[in-house]
């Protein structure tokens, strides 16, 4: 015993599923990433030491290169200059780096620095103490970012499917 049945709209479904590998995940995933990045950037701005709070403007969200489904959230170099009370201009990214990982003998041992301390300053003690506020901000905001991503991806993917089905 067998029965035949027909489903209306199978052409639309075939077309949608054929488009999924190429276009399906990129737009919904990237849109969800952008929205999930907001809690992370807010936490980074909130965890800045009070002396660096004026540098919040260098926290940026940037898409990955090419067709990758990545997004970077963090402090961006080369955006502006910070002038100290002596009139010396610094890239704010450098200040963030120093205050996050420390300097001289107070360097954070768990961080992998590109260069060792130079001979001239190898015997110096003191320096800026590591605040590790970037790591703290990321740890604090990951659960909220994950929740936001899941909610937004579902909305964006449903919107994508509805848009494709309407054709």
Backbone bond lengths (Angstrom), bond angles and torsions (degrees), N, CA, C in turn:
res aa  C-N    CA-C-N  psi(-1)  N-CA   C-N-CA  omega(-1)  CA-C   N-CA-C  phi
1 X - - - 1.440 - - 1.533 108.19 -
2 X 1.313 117.04 130.41 1.458 121.39 178.96 1.502 109.51 -141.38
3 X 1.311 114.62 157.09 1.466 118.55 177.09 1.521 108.00 -137.70
4 X 1.288 115.85 142.74 1.463 121.94 178.17 1.522 108.37 -100.92
5 X 1.283 115.28 141.94 1.456 118.76 176.19 1.525 108.45 -142.43
6 X 1.286 115.62 156.28 1.470 121.15 -178.70 1.526 108.78 -125.89
7 X 1.301 115.45 142.27 1.464 121.04 177.61 1.519 107.79 -112.25
8 X 1.313 115.46 125.96 1.464 119.49 176.78 1.522 109.67 -74.07
9 X 1.305 116.42 140.91 1.461 120.44 177.00 1.510 114.46 90.72
10 X 1.335 117.86 11.18 1.469 118.70 -179.27 1.523 111.71 -65.34
11 X 1.320 117.16 -29.64 1.469 119.20 177.92 1.526 110.44 -63.54
12 X 1.332 115.13 -42.38 1.470 119.29 177.40 1.527 110.68 -62.55
13 X 1.333 116.93 -43.71 1.465 120.25 -179.98 1.523 111.50 -62.60
14 X 1.333 117.01 -43.45 1.461 119.91 178.47 1.524 110.81 -60.40
15 X 1.327 116.60 -44.02 1.465 120.84 -179.85 1.525 110.66 -64.36
16 X 1.329 116.75 -42.66 1.470 120.93 179.68 1.524 110.07 -61.45
17 X 1.328 116.44 -47.55 1.462 119.52 -178.13 1.527 112.14 -68.55
18 X 1.316 117.25 -29.50 1.467 119.72 175.56 1.523 111.62 -69.95
19 X 1.320 117.12 -30.79 1.469 121.21 -179.59 1.528 112.48 -83.12
20 X 1.323 118.22 -20.33 1.463 121.25 -175.35 1.527 114.98 -55.09
21 X 1.326 120.63 -49.69 1.462 117.72 -177.24 1.536 113.41 -60.21
22 X 1.326 117.58 -34.76 1.456 120.39 -177.20 1.516 113.38 -83.32
23 X 1.311 116.73 -47.09 1.457 120.06 -171.74 1.520 113.95 -118.47
24 X 1.307 117.17 -16.96 1.444 121.65 -169.13 1.503 116.44 -59.18
25 X 1.299 117.16 -50.14 1.447 118.48 -173.49 1.519 113.35 -89.22
26 X 1.307 118.49 -25.75 1.461 119.78 -174.79 1.522 113.64 -56.55
27 X 1.313 117.75 -58.41 1.462 119.84 -175.23 1.523 112.85 -64.98
28 X 1.335 119.02 -50.48 1.468 117.71 179.46 1.523 113.43 -62.47
29 X 1.326 117.78 -39.12 1.465 120.72 -179.04 1.524 110.24 -67.52
30 X 1.323 117.07 -46.20 1.468 119.63 -179.20 1.524 111.35 -64.20
31 X 1.320 117.67 -39.32 1.467 120.27 177.87 1.522 110.48 -64.70
32 X 1.321 116.83 -41.12 1.473 120.43 178.56 1.526 110.87 -67.18
33 X 1.334 117.40 -39.18 1.470 121.06 176.19 1.526 111.11 -59.79
34 X 1.340 116.75 -44.92 1.475 120.01 -179.31 1.520 110.97 -59.70
35 X 1.312 117.06 -41.54 1.463 119.61 -179.40 1.527 111.44 -73.65
36 X 1.327 117.26 -33.26 1.460 120.50 178.83 1.527 111.78 -74.35
37 X 1.314 117.06 -17.81 1.465 120.64 179.74 1.531 111.83 -76.27
38 X 1.306 117.67 -20.93 1.472 120.62 -177.82 1.530 113.00 -61.03
39 X 1.339 120.05 -46.62 1.470 118.24 178.00 1.535 113.02 -62.53
40 X 1.333 116.64 -32.68 1.462 120.18 -179.87 1.532 109.60 -68.64
41 X 1.326 116.97 -46.43 1.467 119.24 179.92 1.526 111.47 -66.50
42 X 1.332 117.48 -34.89 1.473 120.51 175.59 1.524 110.92 -63.79
43 X 1.319 116.64 -42.77 1.465 120.55 179.60 1.527 110.76 -65.78
44 X 1.332 117.29 -37.97 1.466 120.12 177.46 1.524 110.74 -63.45
45 X 1.324 115.84 -43.19 1.470 119.22 178.80 1.521 110.84 -66.46
46 X 1.322 117.50 -37.45 1.456 121.66 -178.69 1.523 113.91 -71.40
47 X 1.329 117.17 -26.80 1.466 120.65 -177.95 1.523 113.49 -92.89
48 X 1.316 117.91 -0.40 1.468 119.74 177.81 1.521 110.43 -62.20
49 X 1.322 117.84 141.85 1.464 119.27 174.11 1.531 109.80 -61.58
50 X 1.326 117.51 149.12 1.479 119.93 -178.15 1.530 113.50 -55.63
51 X 1.315 117.85 -32.18 1.463 119.93 -179.53 1.532 112.51 -70.35
52 X 1.334 118.06 -17.20 1.462 122.00 -179.41 1.522 112.97 -110.97
53 X 1.318 117.57 8.82 1.467 119.85 -175.04 1.525 113.17 -63.35
54 X 1.331 117.68 -21.19 1.467 119.54 179.71 1.532 111.92 -75.27
55 X 1.315 118.10 -7.56 1.466 121.18 -176.71 1.534 111.38 -98.80
56 X 1.292 118.92 15.65 1.468 122.31 -178.27 1.517 112.43 -58.07
57 X 1.310 116.98 -25.95 1.467 120.29 -174.53 1.523 113.42 -66.76
58 X 1.324 118.98 -12.42 1.468 119.36 179.49 1.525 112.62 -89.63
59 X 1.322 117.94 2.89 1.467 121.04 174.79 1.523 106.82 -81.20
60 X 1.315 116.09 115.64 1.465 121.63 -175.66 1.524 110.56 -131.31
61 X 1.321 114.36 157.83 1.451 122.87 173.55 1.518 106.69 -115.75
62 X 1.341 116.30 123.50 1.459 120.62 -177.23 1.520 110.24 -126.96
63 X 1.340 116.32 139.61 1.463 118.73 176.31 1.520 111.20 -73.76
64 X 1.320 115.50 156.78 1.456 120.34 177.35 1.515 111.01 -69.90
65 X 1.289 116.38 166.25 1.462 121.14 -178.26 1.519 110.89 -80.70
66 X 1.319 114.62 147.66 1.459 120.20 176.43 1.514 112.21 68.40
67 X 1.299 114.97 -141.43 1.464 120.65 -177.73 1.523 112.72 -97.18
68 X 1.318 116.62 14.66 1.463 118.86 -178.74 1.520 110.48 -70.21
69 X 1.306 115.47 150.56 1.462 120.56 178.63 1.522 109.34 -98.65
70 X 1.323 115.71 61.08 1.453 121.12 179.53 1.514 109.74 -124.92
71 X 1.315 114.17 160.77 1.447 121.60 179.33 1.518 107.41 -147.76
72 X 1.311 116.61 135.54 1.466 121.13 179.85 1.520 109.34 -109.18
73 X 1.314 115.53 134.86 1.456 121.60 175.69 1.515 106.92 -124.99
74 X 1.313 116.14 128.18 1.457 117.40 178.47 1.505 113.40 165.22
75 X 1.302 114.11 -164.14 1.453 122.06 -177.54 1.523 108.50 -86.74
76 X 1.324 116.44 130.17 1.447 122.26 -175.09 1.519 110.52 -109.05
77 X 1.309 115.56 132.43 1.468 120.68 -179.96 1.525 110.83 -82.24
78 X 1.317 115.25 155.24 1.459 121.49 172.82 1.513 116.28 78.86
79 X 1.318 118.89 11.35 1.460 120.40 -178.17 1.526 111.54 -84.08
80 X 1.300 116.78 -42.30 1.466 119.87 -176.87 1.526 109.23 -148.86
81 X 1.298 115.51 -177.65 1.466 121.56 176.82 1.521 108.88 -122.79
82 X 1.321 114.77 143.19 1.460 121.85 175.30 1.523 106.15 -110.07
83 X 1.332 116.32 123.16 1.457 120.34 -179.58 1.520 108.17 -106.21
84 X 1.348 115.61 122.51 1.457 119.16 -178.82 1.533 110.42 -81.80
85 X 1.307 116.26 -178.06 1.472 120.10 -175.04 1.528 112.79 -68.92
86 X 1.337 117.15 -17.28 1.467 120.14 176.22 1.524 112.20 -87.73
87 X 1.341 116.52 -2.32 1.449 120.93 -179.97 1.518 114.29 87.70
88 X 1.320 116.61 8.07 1.459 120.79 179.88 1.531 109.38 -85.64
89 X 1.343 116.65 129.42 1.459 121.71 -177.79 1.533 110.19 -91.82
90 X 1.324 116.44 134.06 1.454 123.31 179.09 1.521 109.22 -128.05
91 X 1.306 115.20 150.42 1.452 119.76 169.57 1.529 105.96 -74.44
92 X 1.324 119.44 125.15 1.472 120.82 -178.46 1.526 113.37 -57.20
93 X 1.329 117.53 -29.97 1.458 120.14 178.49 1.522 110.49 -59.10
94 X 1.325 117.42 -38.98 1.459 121.47 -179.92 1.529 110.94 -64.04
95 X 1.323 116.57 -40.89 1.464 120.37 177.50 1.524 111.59 -63.29
96 X 1.331 115.61 -42.85 1.466 120.33 177.75 1.529 109.62 -60.15
97 X 1.311 116.67 -43.67 1.466 121.59 -179.72 1.526 110.59 -60.67
98 X 1.312 116.78 -47.62 1.464 120.59 -179.19 1.521 111.74 -62.40
99 X 1.336 116.30 -45.95 1.459 119.41 -177.59 1.526 112.05 -71.67
100 X 1.323 117.94 -23.68 1.454 120.70 178.78 1.533 112.00 -83.26
101 X 1.333 117.48 -40.41 1.471 121.09 -174.74 1.523 114.59 -109.81
102 X 1.315 118.66 -7.20 1.459 121.70 177.51 1.518 113.22 83.77
103 X 1.340 115.02 169.62 1.460 121.50 179.48 1.521 109.88 -136.31
104 X 1.323 115.33 166.50 1.459 124.38 177.90 1.533 111.61 49.76
105 X 1.319 118.50 -128.31 1.470 119.46 -175.84 1.526 112.03 -77.77
106 X 1.310 117.45 -10.29 1.471 120.53 179.42 1.527 112.71 -93.72
107 X 1.323 117.92 15.44 1.460 120.28 179.44 1.528 110.47 -61.46
108 X 1.316 115.67 143.05 1.458 121.89 -179.92 1.533 109.61 -68.73
109 X 1.310 117.07 120.67 1.463 121.62 -175.18 1.534 112.07 -67.25
110 X 1.324 117.84 -31.61 1.461 119.98 -176.31 1.527 113.36 -80.18
111 X 1.337 117.89 -9.91 1.469 120.73 179.29 1.523 109.83 -88.72
112 X 1.311 116.56 139.04 1.463 121.78 -180.00 1.531 108.62 -90.98
113 X 1.316 117.72 98.86 1.455 122.60 178.96 1.526 109.61 -78.16
114 X 1.334 116.43 146.58 1.463 120.44 179.85 1.519 111.55 -69.01
115 X 1.321 117.02 -36.53 1.465 120.65 -176.53 1.525 109.89 -127.26
116 X 1.313 114.72 146.09 1.459 119.84 175.48 1.523 108.88 -75.92
117 X 1.312 115.55 168.25 1.466 118.88 176.72 1.523 109.38 -64.58
118 X 1.306 115.59 140.92 1.465 120.34 179.78 1.520 110.16 -73.16
119 X 1.306 115.75 157.53 1.457 121.79 -177.22 1.516 113.75 -57.87
120 X 1.326 116.19 -36.82 1.462 120.20 -177.61 1.526 112.04 -62.31
121 X 1.347 116.54 -36.45 1.470 120.44 -175.88 1.527 112.92 -107.43
122 X 1.314 117.99 5.00 1.466 121.03 -175.78 1.523 113.09 -61.35
123 X 1.319 117.09 -29.60 1.468 119.62 -178.37 1.527 112.73 -94.80
124 X 1.322 117.67 -3.85 1.470 120.31 -179.38 1.524 109.86 -69.56
125 X 1.308 115.60 141.70 1.466 119.49 174.39 1.518 108.12 -107.26
126 X 1.308 115.88 171.51 1.460 119.93 179.13 1.519 111.73 86.36
127 X 1.308 115.22 -148.15 1.455 121.21 -177.49 1.518 111.15 105.19
128 X 1.309 115.15 179.99 1.466 121.31 179.46 1.526 108.57 -76.05
129 X 1.319 116.15 131.21 1.470 120.71 178.92 1.534 109.24 -77.63
130 X 1.328 116.66 141.17 1.464 119.01 -179.60 1.531 111.36 -70.32
131 X 1.326 115.13 129.61 1.462 119.81 179.81 1.518 112.92 -94.17
132 X 1.302 117.79 -24.54 1.460 124.26 -178.14 1.523 112.74 50.01
133 X 1.335 116.98 35.60 1.459 119.69 -177.63 1.521 112.42 -74.37
134 X 1.320 118.81 -24.23 1.463 120.69 177.70 1.528 109.61 -68.85
135 X 1.305 117.02 -46.41 1.461 120.89 178.64 1.530 111.54 -62.77
136 X 1.337 115.85 -40.51 1.467 119.92 178.08 1.524 110.99 -62.56
137 X 1.322 116.11 -42.22 1.468 120.71 -179.78 1.525 110.95 -63.59
138 X 1.311 116.23 -41.58 1.469 119.65 -179.95 1.523 110.41 -65.56
139 X 1.338 116.82 -46.10 1.464 120.14 179.52 1.525 112.02 -61.22
140 X 1.338 116.79 -39.36 1.458 120.79 -179.64 1.524 112.03 -68.22
141 X 1.319 117.61 -36.00 1.459 120.66 -170.93 1.527 114.30 -94.94
142 X 1.316 118.62 -10.95 1.473 120.47 -177.67 1.534 112.70 -58.16
143 X 1.342 120.57 -46.63 1.472 118.06 -179.67 1.529 112.76 -61.00
144 X 1.315 117.11 -42.46 1.467 119.91 179.09 1.523 111.25 -66.82
145 X 1.330 117.25 -39.77 1.463 121.12 178.68 1.526 110.49 -64.84
146 X 1.319 116.91 -40.48 1.465 121.23 178.37 1.526 110.78 -62.34
147 X 1.315 115.82 -45.50 1.470 120.94 179.56 1.529 110.43 -63.12
148 X 1.326 116.57 -44.37 1.462 121.18 179.43 1.518 110.40 -62.87
149 X 1.335 116.99 -42.56 1.462 120.15 179.72 1.526 111.06 -60.92
150 X 1.319 116.98 -46.26 1.465 120.28 -178.04 1.524 111.22 -61.76
151 X 1.331 116.37 -44.08 1.469 120.06 179.85 1.525 111.27 -65.63
152 X 1.310 116.18 -46.78 1.460 120.52 -176.50 1.524 112.00 -69.72
153 X 1.334 117.38 -36.64 1.458 118.97 178.73 1.520 110.27 -63.41
154 X 1.322 116.16 -42.33 1.469 119.19 179.05 1.533 110.53 -60.09
155 X 1.346 116.58 -46.09 1.466 120.58 178.92 1.526 111.41 -61.70
156 X 1.318 116.51 -47.08 1.464 121.25 -177.02 1.527 111.35 -66.61
157 X 1.325 117.70 -38.41 1.458 120.33 -178.54 1.528 110.08 -70.69
158 X 1.315 117.48 -39.42 1.468 120.36 176.78 1.524 109.65 -64.29
159 X 1.327 116.35 -41.59 1.469 120.25 177.68 1.538 110.36 -62.45
160 X 1.326 116.74 -40.43 1.453 121.57 177.56 1.525 111.22 -61.72
161 X 1.344 116.50 -46.96 1.475 120.18 -179.88 1.521 111.65 -64.13
162 X 1.332 116.97 -41.15 1.461 120.10 179.17 1.539 111.17 -64.34
163 X 1.326 115.57 -38.61 1.461 120.21 178.98 1.520 110.23 -64.87
164 X 1.334 117.06 -43.11 1.468 121.20 -179.68 1.521 111.49 -69.76
165 X 1.330 117.24 -35.81 1.473 120.59 -178.62 1.516 111.64 -71.95
166 X 1.331 117.53 -23.66 1.463 120.38 -178.01 1.525 112.59 -73.45
167 X 1.323 116.58 -16.30 1.475 119.04 -178.31 1.490 112.92 -71.72
